[in-house]
Amino acid sequence: MNINVFVIASILMVLANPTLQADDQEIQFRSMLAENPGAVIDDSEVEFERLDDALLIEAETEGLQPGHAYTVWAIVYNSPSDCTGRCSMDDDLGNESATVLWSGVGVVADSDGEVEFEAILVEGEAAGEILFGNGLTDADNAIVQLVVRGHGPASDDPMVLADQLSLFMGGCDTNDCIDEQMVTLGEPAVLQKDRQPFVDRDPENFGTPISKSRVKVEREDDRIEITGKTRQLTPGYAYTIWAIVYNDPYACAGACDGDDSNVSGRSVFWSGIGFIANNNGRAHFETDLIEGFLPGEVRSGEGLTDASVAEVHLVIRCHGPAALDNPDLLEAQLTSFEGGCEEYGCVNVQSAMLCRLAQM
């Protein structure tokens, strides 16, 4: 039997992980129009910064109606933990901490349908109209959705134009007002690539990084590619790698861990990797977790269903001395959760958390 590489995915994991800081993220507006909802506005860009008691926003976007008046409205979730998973205007506007207010921005799109603007949201100091709620109250933690709202052609009447540029219903009695674009700011960012060491799960050294180990993941359209190496294994012993996948990490109560074993979209399954540690107690491996494909045993859930956002935890499980003289037992040791456990006992020896949401 070829005992080269098979991989697995993980099981029970309660590991503290330091807060990640996202690299510079390219944040862009998305369309709210019925003909292309969710489409990215290609040449748009938003920069977001948290200040003491305030949020600074600088933005530019295109695809608007030339000569039309626009306001920018802020939907603020002051306590994101109140949200049901990812904060959404569909589900979370009823939260006590949510509020909708004018950002202080009113602009007229230029002849190319482009605008640039800057806004500062300050705790307790609304720039103007508040539709509901108490405005910004927690700049350190708030998630903000900006909505670019169209008010029709900019009026020649200064009084009407002033309303079009500052009020939610400004000009709406004579023009159709339409929410055209939106962007979400301040929420944890999805990492497209991640690289981490394995850590020891032995009670005496729990959480200690395994020297010179690493596992790398990269998202593709329908899969997550995994490559790695590790050491400090027992030479000649059989191992599997198991994946714990949180397809909707926003549903976790903070960082995903063992307390989130019942969240929607969580799955535990064999990653497809099984190996025998070499004479130095080392191993190399690679595998792809593919949407809708399960290489073998599933402990719970439906496998990977959303490669674009899923968080992946890997657990290396030891199955005792490789049963080289018993092909059936050896195959079980390299592909199943309980393979060889009756004969030798099994223990989870190393783990890694990957593609965790990075805090902005």
C-alpha positions as CSV (number, residue, x, y, z in Angstrom):
1,M,0.0,0.0,0.0
2,N,1.2,3.5,-0.8
3,I,1.6,5.2,2.5
4,N,2.9,8.5,1.2
5,V,0.3,11.2,1.9
6,F,-3.2,11.4,3.0
7,V,-4.5,14.3,5.1
8,I,-7.1,15.0,7.7
9,A,-9.0,17.8,9.2
10,S,-9.3,18.4,12.9
11,I,-11.4,17.8,15.9
12,L,-11.9,19.5,19.3
13,M,-9.9,22.6,19.7
14,V,-9.8,25.2,22.4
15,L,-6.7,27.3,21.6
16,A,-6.2,31.0,22.4
17,N,-4.9,32.8,19.4
18,P,-3.6,36.4,19.5
19,T,-5.7,38.9,17.6
20,L,-4.6,39.1,14.0
21,Q,-4.2,42.5,12.4
22,A,-5.4,42.5,8.8
23,D,-3.0,43.6,6.1
24,D,-4.1,46.6,4.1
25,Q,-7.5,45.6,2.8
26,E,-8.9,46.9,-0.5
27,I,-12.4,47.9,0.6
28,Q,-14.8,48.7,-2.3
29,F,-18.4,49.8,-2.7
30,R,-21.0,47.3,-4.0
31,S,-24.1,48.0,-6.0
32,M,-27.5,48.0,-4.4
33,L,-29.4,48.3,-7.7
34,A,-31.8,45.6,-8.6
35,E,-30.1,44.9,-11.9
36,N,-26.7,44.0,-10.4
37,P,-27.0,43.6,-6.6
38,G,-23.7,43.0,-4.8
39,A,-21.6,43.8,-7.9
40,V,-18.3,45.4,-6.9
41,I,-17.8,49.0,-8.1
42,D,-14.4,48.5,-9.8
43,D,-12.7,51.8,-9.3
44,S,-14.1,52.6,-5.9
45,E,-12.0,52.6,-2.8
46,V,-12.7,53.3,0.9
47,E,-10.1,53.9,3.7
48,F,-11.3,53.5,7.3
49,E,-9.5,54.4,10.5
50,R,-10.4,54.3,14.1
51,L,-9.5,57.4,16.1
52,D,-10.0,58.3,19.8
53,D,-13.9,58.5,20.0
54,A,-14.3,58.8,16.3
55,L,-14.2,57.1,12.9
56,L,-12.4,58.6,9.9
57,I,-13.6,57.6,6.4
58,E,-12.1,58.7,3.1
59,A,-13.8,57.4,-0.1
60,E,-14.2,57.6,-3.8
61,T,-16.6,55.8,-6.1
62,E,-18.1,55.9,-9.6
63,G,-21.0,54.5,-11.5
64,L,-23.4,57.2,-10.2
65,Q,-25.7,59.4,-12.2
66,P,-23.8,62.5,-13.5
67,G,-25.3,65.7,-12.0
68,H,-27.4,63.9,-9.5
69,A,-27.4,64.7,-5.8
70,Y,-26.3,62.1,-3.2
71,T,-26.2,61.7,0.5
72,V,-24.1,59.1,2.4
73,W,-25.8,57.4,5.4
74,A,-24.1,55.4,8.2
75,I,-25.7,52.3,9.6
76,V,-23.8,51.8,12.8
77,Y,-23.7,48.6,14.8
78,N,-22.2,49.8,18.1
79,S,-22.2,46.4,19.6
80,P,-21.4,43.9,16.8
81,S,-21.7,41.0,19.3
82,D,-25.5,41.7,19.3
83,C,-25.6,40.8,15.6
84,T,-26.8,37.4,14.4
85,G,-23.5,36.3,12.8
86,R,-22.3,38.9,10.3
87,C,-24.0,42.3,10.9
88,S,-26.7,42.8,8.3
89,M,-29.4,45.5,7.7
90,D,-31.7,42.6,6.9
91,D,-31.3,41.0,10.4
92,D,-29.8,43.4,12.9
93,L,-31.4,46.9,12.5
94,G,-33.6,46.0,15.4
95,N,-30.7,45.7,17.8
96,E,-30.8,48.2,20.6
97,S,-27.2,49.3,19.8
98,A,-27.9,49.9,16.1
99,T,-28.5,53.3,14.7
100,V,-28.8,55.0,11.3
101,L,-27.6,58.6,10.8
102,W,-26.4,61.0,8.1
103,S,-22.7,60.9,7.8
104,G,-22.3,64.6,7.1
105,V,-21.7,63.9,3.4
106,G,-23.8,65.4,0.6
107,V,-22.3,65.5,-2.9
108,V,-23.2,66.0,-6.6
109,A,-21.7,63.4,-9.0
110,D,-19.4,64.9,-11.6
111,S,-19.9,64.5,-15.4
112,D,-18.3,61.0,-15.2
113,G,-20.6,59.9,-12.4
114,E,-17.8,60.0,-9.8
115,V,-17.6,61.5,-6.3
116,E,-14.9,61.8,-3.6
117,F,-15.7,62.5,0.0
118,E,-14.5,62.4,3.6
119,A,-16.5,61.8,6.8
120,I,-15.8,61.8,10.5
121,L,-18.3,60.1,12.7
122,V,-17.8,61.3,16.3
123,E,-19.2,59.6,19.4
124,G,-22.2,61.6,20.7
125,E,-22.0,64.2,18.0
126,A,-24.2,63.5,15.0
127,A,-23.7,65.7,11.9
128,G,-27.4,66.0,11.3
129,E,-30.4,63.8,10.9
130,I,-30.6,60.6,12.9
131,L,-33.3,58.2,11.5
132,F,-33.2,56.1,14.7
133,G,-30.9,55.1,17.6
134,N,-28.3,57.0,19.5
135,G,-25.7,57.6,16.9
136,L,-22.1,56.4,17.3
137,T,-21.4,55.4,20.9
138,D,-18.5,53.0,20.6
139,A,-15.9,54.0,18.0
140,D,-13.5,51.3,19.2
141,N,-15.7,48.4,18.2
142,A,-18.5,49.6,15.9
143,I,-19.1,48.1,12.5
144,V,-20.4,50.7,9.9
145,Q,-22.2,50.2,6.7
146,L,-22.2,53.3,4.4
147,V,-25.1,53.7,2.0
148,V,-24.9,56.1,-1.0
149,R,-28.4,57.4,-1.6
150,G,-29.5,59.1,-4.8
151,H,-31.9,62.1,-4.6
152,G,-32.3,62.7,-8.4
153,P,-30.9,65.6,-10.5
154,A,-29.4,68.3,-8.4
155,S,-31.9,71.1,-8.1
156,D,-31.3,74.7,-9.2
157,D,-33.2,75.8,-6.2
158,P,-30.6,76.3,-3.3
159,M,-33.2,75.4,-0.7
160,V,-34.2,72.1,-2.4
161,L,-30.5,71.3,-3.2
162,A,-29.6,71.8,0.5
163,D,-32.3,69.2,1.4
164,Q,-31.1,66.8,-1.3
165,L,-27.6,66.9,0.2
166,S,-28.5,66.5,3.8
167,L,-31.9,64.9,4.4
168,F,-32.9,61.3,3.9
169,M,-36.1,62.3,2.1
170,G,-34.6,65.4,0.5
171,G,-36.1,65.9,-2.9
172,C,-37.9,62.6,-2.8
173,D,-41.3,64.3,-3.2
174,T,-40.3,65.2,-6.8
175,N,-37.6,62.6,-7.6
176,D,-37.2,58.9,-6.9
177,C,-34.7,58.4,-4.1
178,I,-32.7,55.2,-4.5
179,D,-30.1,53.6,-2.3
180,E,-27.4,52.8,-5.0
181,Q,-24.2,51.6,-3.3
182,M,-23.0,50.4,0.0
183,V,-19.9,49.2,1.8
184,T,-19.2,47.6,5.2
185,L,-16.3,49.0,7.3
186,G,-14.7,47.8,10.5
187,E,-15.8,44.1,10.4
188,P,-13.2,41.4,10.7
189,A,-11.5,40.8,7.4
190,V,-11.3,37.5,5.5
191,L,-7.7,36.5,5.0
192,Q,-7.1,35.0,1.5
193,K,-3.8,33.4,2.6
194,D,-2.6,32.3,6.0
195,R,0.5,30.6,7.4
196,Q,0.8,29.3,11.0
197,P,3.0,26.9,12.9
198,F,1.5,23.8,14.5
199,V,1.3,23.9,18.3
200,D,1.7,21.2,20.8
201,R,-1.5,19.7,22.4
202,D,0.4,17.7,25.1
203,P,-1.0,19.0,28.5
204,E,2.5,19.8,29.7
205,N,3.3,22.0,26.7
206,F,-0.1,22.9,25.5
207,G,-0.1,25.8,23.0
208,T,3.7,25.7,22.5
209,P,4.7,26.2,18.8
210,I,6.3,23.3,17.2
211,S,9.8,24.5,16.0
212,K,10.2,24.7,12.2
213,S,6.7,23.5,11.6
214,R,4.3,25.3,9.3
215,V,1.1,25.0,7.5
216,K,0.0,27.3,4.7
217,V,-3.5,27.8,3.2
218,E,-4.7,29.7,0.2
219,R,-8.3,30.3,-1.0
220,E,-9.3,29.5,-4.5
221,D,-12.7,29.7,-6.2
222,D,-14.1,26.5,-4.7
223,R,-11.4,25.2,-2.5
224,I,-8.8,25.9,0.2
225,E,-5.3,24.6,-0.7
226,I,-3.2,23.3,2.2
227,T,0.5,22.5,2.4
228,G,2.6,21.9,5.4
229,K,5.3,20.2,7.3
230,T,5.8,19.3,11.0
231,R,8.1,17.5,13.4
232,Q,8.4,16.2,17.0
233,L,6.3,13.2,16.0
234,T,7.1,9.6,16.9
235,P,9.1,7.9,14.2
236,G,7.2,5.1,12.5
237,Y,3.8,6.0,14.0
238,A,0.7,6.6,11.9
239,Y,-1.1,10.0,11.8
240,T,-4.1,11.5,10.3
241,I,-5.0,15.2,9.9
242,W,-8.6,16.3,10.6
243,A,-10.3,19.5,9.6
244,I,-12.7,21.5,11.7
245,V,-14.3,24.0,9.2
246,Y,-16.4,26.9,10.3
247,N,-18.1,27.8,7.0
248,D,-19.6,31.0,8.6
249,P,-17.0,32.2,11.1
250,Y,-19.1,35.3,11.7
251,A,-21.5,33.1,13.6
252,C,-19.0,32.2,16.3
253,A,-19.1,34.0,19.6
254,G,-15.8,35.8,19.0
255,A,-12.9,33.7,17.7
256,C,-14.1,30.3,16.7
257,D,-13.1,27.6,19.2
258,G,-14.5,24.6,21.1
259,D,-17.3,26.8,22.6
260,D,-18.7,27.1,19.0
261,S,-19.2,23.4,18.4
262,N,-22.9,23.9,17.7
263,V,-22.7,26.9,15.3
264,S,-24.4,26.6,12.0
265,G,-22.0,25.5,9.2
266,R,-19.4,23.8,11.4
267,S,-18.1,20.5,10.1
268,V,-15.4,18.0,11.2
269,F,-14.0,15.6,8.6
270,W,-10.9,13.8,7.4
271,S,-8.8,16.2,5.3
272,G,-7.6,13.4,3.1
273,I,-4.1,13.3,4.7
274,G,-2.7,10.3,6.5
275,F,1.1,9.6,6.9
276,I,3.7,7.7,8.8
277,A,6.3,9.9,10.5
278,N,9.8,9.3,9.1
279,N,12.9,8.2,11.1
280,N,13.3,11.8,12.3
281,G,9.7,12.2,13.5
282,R,8.9,14.5,10.6
283,A,6.3,14.7,7.8
284,H,5.3,16.8,4.8
285,F,1.8,16.9,3.4
286,E,-0.6,18.7,1.1
287,T,-4.3,18.5,0.3
288,D,-7.2,20.5,-1.1
289,L,-10.5,21.0,0.8
290,I,-13.1,21.3,-1.9
291,E,-16.6,22.6,-1.7
292,G,-19.0,19.7,-1.9
293,F,-16.3,17.0,-1.8
294,L,-15.5,14.8,1.2
295,P,-12.5,12.5,0.8
296,G,-13.6,10.1,3.6
297,E,-15.0,10.0,7.1
298,V,-17.2,12.9,8.3
299,R,-17.6,13.4,12.0
300,S,-20.2,16.1,11.7
301,G,-21.6,18.7,9.2
302,E,-21.4,18.9,5.5
303,G,-17.8,19.6,4.8
304,L,-16.5,22.8,3.1
305,T,-19.5,24.7,1.7
306,D,-18.0,28.3,1.4
307,A,-14.3,28.5,0.5
308,S,-14.5,32.3,0.3
309,V,-14.8,32.9,4.1
310,A,-14.4,29.5,5.9
311,E,-12.1,29.3,8.9
312,V,-10.1,26.1,9.1
313,H,-8.6,24.4,12.1
314,L,-6.3,21.4,11.6
315,V,-5.7,18.7,14.2
316,I,-3.0,16.0,13.8
317,R,-4.1,12.7,15.4
318,C,-1.7,9.9,16.4
319,H,-2.9,6.3,15.8
320,G,0.0,4.4,17.3
321,P,2.8,2.3,15.6
322,A,2.1,1.9,11.9
323,A,0.7,-1.6,11.4
324,L,3.0,-2.4,8.4
325,D,2.2,-6.1,8.7
326,N,-1.6,-5.6,8.7
327,P,-2.7,-3.6,5.5
328,D,-6.3,-3.3,6.6
329,L,-5.4,-2.0,10.0
330,L,-2.8,0.4,8.5
331,E,-5.4,1.8,6.1
332,A,-7.7,2.4,9.0
333,Q,-4.8,4.2,10.9
334,L,-4.3,6.5,8.0
335,T,-7.9,7.3,7.0
336,S,-10.2,7.0,10.0
337,F,-10.7,8.7,13.3
338,E,-10.7,5.6,15.4
339,G,-8.3,3.6,13.2
340,G,-5.9,1.6,15.5
341,C,-7.3,3.3,18.6
342,E,-8.5,0.0,20.1
343,E,-5.1,-1.6,19.7
344,Y,-2.8,1.3,20.5
345,G,-4.9,4.2,21.8
346,C,-5.2,7.5,19.9
347,V,-4.4,11.1,20.9
348,N,-4.5,14.5,19.2
349,V,-0.9,15.7,19.3
350,Q,-0.7,19.0,17.3
351,S,-3.1,21.6,15.9
352,A,-3.3,24.9,14.0
353,M,-5.9,27.6,13.4
354,L,-5.9,29.1,9.9
355,C,-7.8,31.7,8.0
356,R,-9.2,33.2,11.2
357,L,-11.0,36.5,10.7
358,A,-8.4,39.3,11.1
359,Q,-9.5,42.4,13.1
360,M,-9.5,45.7,11.3
